[in-house]
Amino acid sequence: MPYSATRIVRLALLLAGLLSCRVPHPATVSKGEHAAEASTRRTLGVWAAVLRYRDSVRTPSEAQISLEVNRLTRRGEQRSGAPDVLLVPEANRSRELSKSIGDWIKLQLVSHACYAESAEACPDSVMTSFITLSPPAYNSDSTSATIEIADAGLNPQACRDTLGLSMGGFIQRAYEARLSAGTWRVSSLPGGMSGTTVCGHYPPAEQALHDRWDREDSTVLHTPFPFAGTYQFTLTSL
């Protein structure tokens, strides 16, 4: 069937349009994006090395120390072991970090991760060590770094309950990581901070009693002593 002149013109225009279409180029990655990815990989490598070192030296966690105190005093939660949970602010959640955490869980360096701003907001219901890793502080050529690990031992559910106060603790340690033959070598740094924490709430009746004691203590502290003054005594031997 012969083509009409109009149809030939249409076909020619369509072919010209197809030929003029530009094939999109693959998305390019800027130098800044490459640098950010490299920085993330380096940080995750340092964190993994520190967690492996912490596991190798069998450093008692703060939750384990709290449970040992409970066992000796026969008070509080009585358990033989405490999980290590990585505490990560929700804003820091990323695909790369989630993948690394999955690897650390397989290596039993941590039990799981909690994405929250504080340990009290986590859903855990047993005495747990919540581990927070600080961003590495690198030297000028990025061949060594200082990292701090904060370990908070507490039971988040006990902190939310009204069954009484729950004792816990915290400790902060510093580590140094040095890059050697492509591997981060970690060592502990001296010093650190530690202390005891208390969370939870008294039952209503007991809370009312403590409130009354607080009011009575405040009254005594602010009531002038009737015999206030300066006195001189002479002591003699018998």
C-alpha positions in Angstrom: 0.0 0.0 0.0 1.7 3.3 -1.1 2.3 5.8 1.7 0.7 9.2 1.3 2.9 12.3 1.4 1.4 13.3 4.7 2.2 10.0 6.3 5.7 10.1 5.0 6.2 13.6 6.6 4.8 12.3 9.9 7.2 9.3 9.9 10.1 11.6 9.1 9.2 13.9 12.0 8.8 10.9 14.4 12.2 9.5 13.3 13.9 12.9 13.7 12.4 13.2 17.2 13.7 9.7 18.2 17.1 10.5 16.9 17.2 13.8 18.8 16.4 12.1 22.1 19.5 12.3 24.4 20.4 9.2 26.3 20.8 10.3 30.0 24.2 9.9 31.4 24.7 7.9 34.6 24.4 10.0 37.8 27.8 11.4 38.8 29.1 11.3 42.3 30.8 14.4 43.6 34.1 14.4 45.4 32.3 15.5 48.5 30.0 12.5 48.4 33.1 10.2 47.9 34.8 11.8 50.9 31.7 11.4 53.1 31.4 7.7 52.2 35.1 7.2 52.9 34.7 8.9 56.3 31.7 6.8 57.2 33.6 3.6 56.3 36.6 4.7 58.3 34.4 5.5 61.4 32.6 2.2 61.2 35.9 0.4 60.9 37.3 2.1 64.0 34.1 1.4 66.0 34.2 -2.3 65.0 37.8 -2.5 66.1 37.0 -1.0 69.5 34.1 -3.3 70.1 36.2 -6.3 69.2 38.9 -5.1 71.6 36.4 -4.6 74.4 35.1 -8.1 73.8 38.6 -9.6 73.7 39.7 -8.2 77.1 36.4 -9.3 78.7 35.9 -5.9 80.4 32.9 -6.3 82.8 30.0 -4.2 81.7 28.2 -1.8 84.0 25.1 -3.9 83.9 27.2 -6.9 85.0 28.7 -4.9 87.9 25.2 -3.8 88.9 23.9 -7.4 88.9 26.9 -8.5 91.0 26.1 -5.8 93.6 22.4 -7.0 93.6 23.6 -10.5 94.2 25.9 -9.5 97.1 23.2 -7.4 98.7 20.4 -9.8 97.8 18.3 -6.9 96.5 17.0 -5.9 93.1 17.1 -7.9 89.9 18.8 -11.3 90.3 20.2 -12.5 87.0 23.4 -14.0 85.9 24.0 -12.1 82.6 23.2 -8.8 81.0 22.9 -8.0 77.3 25.0 -5.2 75.6 22.8 -2.9 73.5 24.1 -0.3 71.2 22.4 3.0 71.8 22.0 5.1 68.7 20.1 8.4 68.3 17.3 8.0 65.8 18.9 10.9 63.8 22.0 8.8 63.2 20.2 5.8 61.7 21.6 5.0 58.3 21.8 2.1 55.9 25.6 1.7 56.4 25.3 1.7 60.2 22.4 -0.8 60.2 24.5 -3.1 58.0 27.5 -2.8 60.4 25.3 -3.4 63.4 24.0 -6.6 61.8 27.6 -7.8 61.4 28.4 -6.9 65.0 25.4 -8.8 66.2 26.5 -11.9 64.3 30.0 -11.6 65.9 28.2 -11.2 69.3 29.8 -7.9 70.0 26.4 -6.4 70.8 23.0 -8.0 71.3 21.0 -5.5 69.3 20.6 -1.8 68.8 18.1 0.7 70.3 17.4 3.8 68.3 16.5 6.3 70.9 17.8 9.5 72.5 18.2 7.9 76.0 18.4 4.4 77.4 15.2 5.0 79.5 13.3 5.2 76.2 14.3 1.8 75.0 11.9 -1.2 75.3 14.3 -3.5 77.2 12.9 -4.9 80.4 16.0 -6.4 82.1 19.3 -5.0 83.4 21.1 -4.0 80.3 24.3 -2.2 79.3 23.6 0.5 76.8 26.7 1.3 74.8 27.3 4.7 73.2 30.2 5.2 70.8 31.6 8.6 70.4 32.7 9.9 66.9 36.5 9.1 66.5 38.8 12.1 67.1 41.5 11.6 64.4 45.0 13.0 64.3 46.1 15.2 61.4 46.8 12.3 59.0 43.9 10.1 60.2 46.2 7.2 61.2 45.2 7.3 64.9 42.0 8.2 66.7 40.6 8.5 70.2 37.2 7.0 70.9 35.1 7.1 74.1 32.6 4.4 75.1 29.8 5.3 77.5 28.3 2.3 79.3 25.0 2.9 81.2 23.7 -0.1 83.2 20.0 0.1 83.9 16.6 -1.6 83.4 14.4 0.8 81.3 11.2 -1.0 82.4 12.1 -0.6 86.1 12.8 3.1 85.5 9.2 3.4 84.2 7.5 1.3 86.8 6.2 2.5 90.2 7.5 -0.5 92.1 10.4 1.3 93.8 13.8 2.6 92.9 16.2 0.7 90.6 19.9 1.0 91.1 22.3 1.1 88.1 25.5 2.8 87.2 27.6 4.3 84.4 31.2 4.2 83.3 33.0 6.0 80.5 36.3 4.7 79.1 38.6 6.0 76.4 40.5 4.0 73.8 43.1 4.7 71.2 43.0 3.1 67.7 46.1 3.2 65.5 46.1 2.2 61.8 48.8 -0.4 61.1 49.0 -2.3 57.8 45.4 -1.5 57.0 44.2 -2.7 60.4 43.1 -0.6 63.4 45.0 -1.7 66.6 43.2 -0.7 69.8 44.5 -0.1 73.3 42.9 1.3 76.5 43.7 4.8 77.7 44.0 5.5 81.5 41.4 7.4 83.4 37.6 7.5 82.9 34.5 8.3 84.9 32.0 6.1 86.8 29.2 6.5 89.2 25.9 5.1 90.5 22.5 6.0 89.1 19.0 5.6 90.5 15.8 5.6 88.5 12.2 4.5 89.0 9.3 5.7 91.1 7.9 4.7 94.5 4.4 3.2 94.8 1.9 6.1 95.6 1.6 5.3 99.3 5.4 5.1 99.7 5.9 8.2 97.6 3.6 10.1 99.9 5.7 9.0 102.9 8.9 10.2 101.3 7.3 13.5 100.3 6.3 14.0 104.0 9.9 13.2 105.1 11.2 15.7 102.6 8.8 18.4 104.0 9.8 17.6 107.6 13.5 17.8 106.7 13.0 21.1 105.0 11.2 22.4 108.1 14.0 21.4 110.4 16.7 22.9 108.2 14.9 26.3 108.0 13.8 26.5 111.7 16.2 28.6 113.9 17.8 26.6 116.7 16.6 28.1 120.0 20.1 27.8 121.6 22.0 29.3 118.7 25.1 31.2 119.7 28.7 30.8 120.6 29.7 29.0 123.8 33.0 28.4 125.5 33.7 25.2 127.5 36.6 24.4 129.8 37.5 20.8 129.8 39.3 19.3 132.8 40.6 15.9 133.3 39.0 13.7 135.9 
